[in-house]
Amino acid sequence: MNQRKGLVMREIRMNEMAQSIDLLNYVFQMSMSMKKDRRFVSEKSRQFNVGHALGWFDGNQLVSQILSLPFQVNVYGVSYEMGGITAIGTYPEYSKQGLIDSLIKKTLTVMREEGRYISYLFPFSIPYYRKKGWEIMSDIVEFQVKDTQFPHYTEVSGKIRRVDTRAEDLVNVYEKYASRTHGAMIRNTIAWNEKFHEDFWEEKFVDSDVQLQAAVYYDEEDEPQGYLFYRVMEENFYIDEIVYLQEEARKGLWNFVSAHKSMVYNAYGKTAGNEPVAFLLEDSEIIQKVSPYFMARIVDVEKFLERYPFDEPNFHVCFKITDRLVEWNNGTYEITSEDWKVKIRKVEGDALENITVQMSIQTLATMLLGYKRPKYLEKIERLKGTSETIAILEDILPIGVPTFIDYF
């Protein structure tokens, strides 16, 4: 239990959850209907049961909080335990006291102890979280396709079935997709619950009776190969999520959207920022917007690097890392690989300066996850090293931009 200026930091108890919701409502100025509010409270109560909820209290009053949730993500084929950060907030009259910094540091400490060496969050302010060590790791694309632009593919041999939104085939398709998709969430029960309670089009449907629906594409062998989560409302088709394992499934799912042509004027959707939605349509002059989406942070540099799937069998390089929030990440890490056997060693001094690359903890995250490459980061002065060392990084780091389509 920590204390500061008459305040006490401790776990938020279940019977104090209403205070947590009140804090979020105040800080983020949520304008909720009773229907939405009940759903929000119900979902957060489930999260409190499985995550770590920490807060600062002034007497019995919660004044600042953070919630971390246990997830897993795919990093170039390696499954990492990930700590998802959400529900951060402080009442304005308690700001400028370092309460959030201390909550984040304590939460990162707990993650480290639990073996969660990477953390994701959805930022309310990118500059704010950059100062805390997070960096952009994925984009999201929002698109609008007019009915006159709907594609129709003739050589599609499978079929579409509408299914229950919790059908096993949906889960099976997503598991295969996540296992082969860098950056993706390996969904547990918490992540799937989020899919049904926190959707992209929430503000349109919260006061309506329009339910989330699902459709699965099956190939000629009747194996599920893709799916859509969607809603149809006010003569528009809203795609919450589209996932496919093969090109035929993508075509079949878009044929399903096109089959609604007599019912809708537009299809609105969202998907990963590296998905070439416009390029894949015959009429590519659609409306689309790409925006930064999630941010990532390395919780423990040494432990994260020990499992990282470098792309070359033999190399020798050093990372000099600065972390303004947690001291255990600061220092120089010597990385040696011989026949794919990687060894990480924290070293002192500047003896290996000629093979050392210097960067912040947030730059390390976006580089290792592949959102930005070493040469570009060196060009914009986010990392420093010799041209030879930068070339080594380009060779040893896997290629692939993270794909992330979840929310928490």
C-alpha positions in Angstrom: 0.0 0.0 0.0 1.5 3.3 -1.1 0.8 6.8 0.3 1.2 10.3 -1.1 0.0 13.6 0.3 -2.7 12.0 2.3 -3.7 9.7 -0.5 -3.4 5.9 -0.5 -2.8 3.6 -3.5 -4.4 0.2 -3.4 -6.5 -2.3 -5.3 -10.0 -1.2 -6.3 -12.5 -3.5 -4.7 -15.5 -4.8 -6.5 -17.9 -2.9 -4.2 -16.1 0.3 -5.3 -16.6 -0.3 -9.1 -19.4 2.3 -9.2 -16.8 4.9 -8.2 -14.6 3.7 -11.1 -17.4 4.1 -13.6 -18.3 7.5 -12.2 -14.6 8.5 -12.6 -14.5 7.4 -16.3 -17.8 9.1 -17.1 -16.5 12.4 -15.6 -13.0 12.3 -17.2 -14.1 11.2 -20.6 -17.4 13.1 -20.5 -19.4 10.0 -21.6 -23.0 10.8 -22.5 -24.6 7.5 -21.8 -28.2 6.3 -22.2 -29.4 3.9 -19.4 -29.1 1.0 -21.9 -25.5 1.8 -22.7 -24.6 2.5 -19.1 -25.9 -0.8 -17.9 -24.0 -2.6 -20.6 -20.8 -0.7 -19.8 -21.0 -1.3 -16.1 -21.7 -5.0 -16.7 -18.7 -5.4 -18.9 -16.3 -3.5 -16.6 -17.4 -5.7 -13.7 -16.3 -8.7 -15.6 -12.9 -7.1 -16.4 -12.4 -6.2 -12.7 -12.7 -9.9 -11.9 -9.9 -10.9 -14.2 -7.6 -7.9 -14.3 -5.6 -5.7 -11.9 -7.5 -2.6 -10.9 -5.4 -0.1 -9.0 -6.4 3.3 -7.7 -5.5 6.3 -5.6 -8.0 7.0 -2.8 -8.6 10.2 -0.8 -10.2 8.6 2.2 -12.9 6.3 0.7 -13.1 8.3 -2.5 -11.4 6.9 -5.7 -9.6 9.8 -7.4 -7.3 8.1 -9.9 -7.2 4.6 -11.5 -5.8 2.2 -14.0 -6.9 -1.3 -15.1 -4.7 -3.9 -16.7 -6.0 -7.0 -18.4 -4.3 -10.3 -19.3 -4.0 -11.0 -23.0 -1.8 -12.8 -25.5 -0.5 -11.5 -28.9 1.3 -13.0 -31.8 4.7 -11.4 -32.5 6.1 -12.8 -35.7 4.8 -16.3 -34.8 5.8 -16.2 -31.1 3.0 -16.0 -28.5 3.7 -13.3 -25.9 1.8 -12.6 -22.7 0.5 -9.1 -23.0 -0.8 -6.6 -20.5 -3.7 -4.5 -21.9 -4.1 -1.1 -20.3 -7.5 0.6 -20.1 -9.8 2.7 -17.8 -7.1 5.3 -17.0 -8.3 8.5 -15.4 -7.8 11.1 -12.7 -10.2 13.8 -11.4 -8.8 17.2 -12.6 -8.4 18.5 -9.0 -5.9 15.7 -8.3 -3.9 16.2 -11.5 -0.2 17.3 -11.6 0.6 15.0 -8.6 2.2 12.2 -10.6 -0.7 9.8 -9.6 -1.0 8.2 -13.1 2.8 7.8 -13.4 2.9 5.9 -10.1 -0.1 3.8 -11.1 1.5 2.9 -14.5 4.8 2.1 -12.9 3.2 -0.2 -10.3 1.1 -1.8 -13.1 4.2 -2.4 -15.2 5.9 -3.9 -12.2 3.0 -6.4 -11.7 3.1 -7.2 -15.5 6.8 -7.9 -15.2 6.3 -10.2 -12.3 3.6 -12.1 -14.1 5.7 -12.6 -17.3 3.9 -10.0 -19.4 6.8 -8.4 -21.2 4.7 -6.3 -23.7 1.8 -4.0 -23.2 -0.9 -2.6 -25.6 -3.3 0.3 -25.1 -5.8 2.4 -27.1 -4.6 6.0 -26.5 -6.8 9.0 -25.7 -3.7 11.1 -26.3 -0.7 9.8 -28.4 1.7 12.5 -27.1 0.7 11.6 -23.5 1.4 7.9 -23.8 4.6 8.5 -25.8 6.0 10.2 -22.7 5.1 7.1 -20.7 7.0 4.8 -23.1 4.3 3.6 -25.5 4.5 4.1 -29.3 2.2 3.6 -32.2 2.2 0.0 -33.4 -0.8 -0.3 -35.7 -3.3 1.6 -37.8 -6.9 1.2 -38.6 -8.8 2.0 -41.8 -12.4 3.1 -41.9 -14.1 2.9 -45.3 -17.3 3.6 -47.1 -18.3 1.8 -50.3 -21.4 2.9 -52.3 -23.8 0.3 -53.5 -22.8 1.1 -57.1 -19.2 0.1 -56.1 -20.1 -3.2 -54.5 -18.0 -6.0 -56.2 -19.4 -9.2 -57.5 -17.1 -12.2 -58.1 -18.3 -15.0 -60.3 -15.8 -17.7 -59.7 -16.6 -18.4 -56.0 -17.3 -22.1 -55.3 -18.2 -21.9 -51.6 -21.2 -20.6 -49.8 -22.3 -18.2 -47.1 -24.3 -19.2 -44.0 -25.6 -16.7 -41.4 -24.7 -18.1 -37.9 -25.1 -17.3 -34.3 -22.6 -14.6 -33.2 -21.0 -17.1 -30.8 -20.8 -20.0 -33.2 -17.7 -22.2 -32.9 -16.8 -21.8 -36.6 -16.2 -18.1 -35.9 -13.8 -18.9 -33.1 -12.0 -21.5 -35.2 -11.5 -19.2 -38.1 -10.2 -16.4 -35.9 -7.8 -18.8 -34.1 -6.2 -19.8 -37.5 -6.1 -16.2 -38.6 -4.4 -15.0 -35.3 -1.9 -17.9 -35.5 -0.6 -16.6 -38.9 -1.0 -12.9 -38.4 1.7 -10.8 -36.8 0.5 -8.4 -34.1 -2.9 -10.0 -33.7 -4.6 -10.7 -30.4 -4.8 -14.4 -29.5 -8.3 -14.0 -28.1 -9.2 -15.3 -24.7 -12.6 -15.1 -23.1 -12.0 -11.4 -22.1 -11.1 -10.5 -25.7 -14.2 -12.2 -27.2 -16.4 -10.5 -24.6 -15.0 -7.2 -25.7 -15.9 -8.1 -29.3 -19.6 -8.3 -28.3 -19.7 -5.4 -25.9 -17.4 -2.7 -27.3 -18.0 -2.4 -31.0 -16.9 0.3 -33.5 -20.5 1.4 -34.4 -21.7 1.4 -30.8 -23.0 5.0 -30.9 -25.3 4.1 -33.7 -26.8 1.0 -32.2 -26.9 1.5 -28.4 -30.5 2.8 -28.4 -31.7 0.6 -31.1 -32.8 -3.1 -31.3 -30.4 -3.8 -34.2 -28.4 -6.8 -33.1 -24.9 -7.8 -34.2 -25.0 -10.6 -36.8 -22.5 -13.0 -38.2 -21.9 -14.7 -41.6 -19.4 -17.5 -42.3 -17.9 -18.4 -45.7 -17.5 -22.2 -46.3 -15.4 -23.6 -49.1 -16.3 -26.6 -51.3 -15.3 -29.0 -48.5 -17.6 -27.2 -46.2 -14.7 -25.8 -44.1 -15.1 -22.3 -42.7 -12.6 -19.9 -44.3 -13.8 -16.5 -43.3 -16.5 -14.5 -41.5 -18.2 -11.1 -41.1 -19.6 -9.5 -38.0 -22.1 -6.9 -39.3 -25.3 -5.0 -38.8 -27.9 -3.6 -41.3 -29.6 -0.4 -40.2 -31.1 2.7 -41.8 -30.4 1.3 -45.3 -26.7 0.9 -44.6 -24.5 -2.2 -44.1 -22.1 -1.9 -41.2 -19.1 -4.2 -41.1 -17.8 -4.6 -37.6 -15.1 -7.2 -38.5 -14.1 -9.1 -41.6 -11.6 -11.9 -41.3 -10.6 -14.4 -44.0 -8.0 -17.1 -44.5 -7.9 -17.2 -48.3 -8.7 -14.9 -51.2 -11.8 -16.9 -52.2 -13.3 -16.3 -48.8 -12.7 -12.6 -49.1 -14.6 -12.6 -52.4 -17.4 -14.7 -51.0 -17.8 -12.3 -48.1 -18.0 -9.3 -50.4 -20.5 -11.1 -52.5 -22.6 -11.5 -49.4 -22.4 -7.7 -48.8 -23.3 -7.2 -52.5 -26.4 -9.4 -52.1 -27.8 -6.7 -49.8 -27.7 -4.2 -52.7 -31.5 -3.9 -52.9 -31.6 -3.1 -49.1 -28.7 -0.6 -48.6 -27.0 2.4 -50.2 -23.6 2.1 -48.5 -21.3 -0.3 -46.7 -19.3 1.2 -43.9 -16.5 -0.8 -42.3 -13.3 -0.9 -40.4 -10.3 -3.2 -40.6 -6.5 -3.2 -40.0 -4.7 -0.3 -41.5 -2.5 -2.5 -43.7 -5.5 -4.1 -45.4 -5.7 -2.8 -49.0 -9.4 -2.4 -49.1 -9.6 0.1 -52.0 -6.9 -1.6 -54.1 -8.8 -5.0 -54.0 -12.0 -3.5 -55.3 -12.6 -3.1 -59.0 -13.9 0.5 -58.4 -11.2 1.7 -56.0 -12.5 5.3 -55.7 -14.0 4.7 -52.3 -13.9 6.8 -49.2 -11.4 5.6 -46.7 -9.4 7.0 -43.8 -6.3 5.5 -42.2 -5.6 6.5 -38.6 -3.2 5.5 -35.8 -4.9 2.9 -33.7 -3.1 1.0 -30.9 0.2 1.7 -29.1 2.7 -0.8 -27.6 5.3 -0.7 -24.9 8.1 -3.1 -24.0 7.7 -3.9 -20.3 11.0 -5.8 -19.8 13.6 -5.3 -22.5 15.8 -8.2 -21.6 13.0 -10.8 -21.3 11.3 -9.6 -24.4 14.5 -9.9 -26.5 15.1 -13.4 -25.2 12.1 -14.8 -27.0 12.1 -12.4 -30.0 12.3 -14.2 -33.4 15.3 -12.6 -35.0 15.6 -13.2 -38.8 19.3 -14.2 -39.1 21.2 -17.1 -37.4 24.4 -15.2 -36.7 24.9 -11.6 -35.6 26.3 -9.3 -32.9 24.7 -6.0 -31.9 23.9 -3.8 -28.9 20.9 -1.7 -27.9 21.3 1.2 -25.5 17.9 1.9 -24.2 16.5 4.9 -22.2 13.3 4.5 -20.3 12.0 7.6 -18.4 9.4 5.7 -16.3 10.9 2.4 -15.1 14.6 2.1 -14.2 15.0 -1.7 -15.0 15.0 -1.1 -18.7 17.7 1.5 -18.8 21.1 0.2 -20.0 23.0 -1.5 -22.8 22.0 -4.9 -24.0 24.4 -7.1 -25.9 22.7 -9.4 -28.3 24.7 -12.3 -29.7 23.3 -15.1 -32.0 25.1 -18.2 -33.1 23.2 -20.7 -35.2 19.9 -19.2 -34.0 20.8 -19.4 -30.3 20.3 -15.9 -29.0 22.0 -14.7 -25.8 21.1 -11.4 -24.1 23.5 -9.8 -21.7 23.3 -6.4 -20.0 26.7 -4.7 -20.2 28.4 -1.7 -18.6 30.4 1.2 -20.2 31.1 2.0 -23.8 33.4 -0.9 -24.8 30.9 -2.0 -27.5 30.0 1.5 -28.8 30.9 0.6 -32.4 28.1 -1.9 -32.6 25.6 0.0 -30.4 22.3 1.5 -31.4 20.8 4.1 -29.1 17.0 4.6 -28.8 14.2 5.2 -26.4 11.9 2.5 -25.1 9.1 3.6 -27.3 11.3 3.6 -30.4 12.4 0.0 -29.5 8.7 -1.1 -29.4 7.7 0.3 -32.8 10.9 -1.0 -34.4 10.7 -4.6 -33.0 7.1 -4.8 -33.9 7.8 -3.7 -37.4 5.6 -0.6 -37.6 8.6 1.4 -38.6 12.0 0.1 -40.0 15.4 0.9 -38.6 16.5 3.0 -41.6 13.5 5.2 -41.3 13.8 5.6 -37.6 17.5 6.6 -38.0 16.5 9.1 -40.8 14.0 10.8 -38.5 16.6 10.8 -35.6 14.7 8.4 -33.4 17.7 6.1 -33.2 21.5 6.6 -33.5 24.0 4.1 -34.8 26.6 3.6 -37.5 25.5 2.8 -41.0 26.9 -0.7 -40.6 24.9 -1.3 -37.4 21.7 0.0 -39.0 22.3 -2.3 -41.9 22.6 -5.2 -39.4 19.3 -4.3 -37.8 17.6 -4.2 -41.3 18.9 -7.8 -41.8 18.0 -9.3 -38.5 14.6 -7.8 -37.8 11.6 -9.7 -39.4 9.5 -7.8 -42.0 5.8 -7.2 -41.4 3.6 -4.5 -40.1 1.4 -5.5 -37.1 -2.2 -6.2 -37.7 -4.5 -5.4 -34.8 -8.3 -5.4 -35.0 -9.4 -5.7 -31.4 -10.3 -3.1 -28.8 -10.4 -3.1 -25.0 
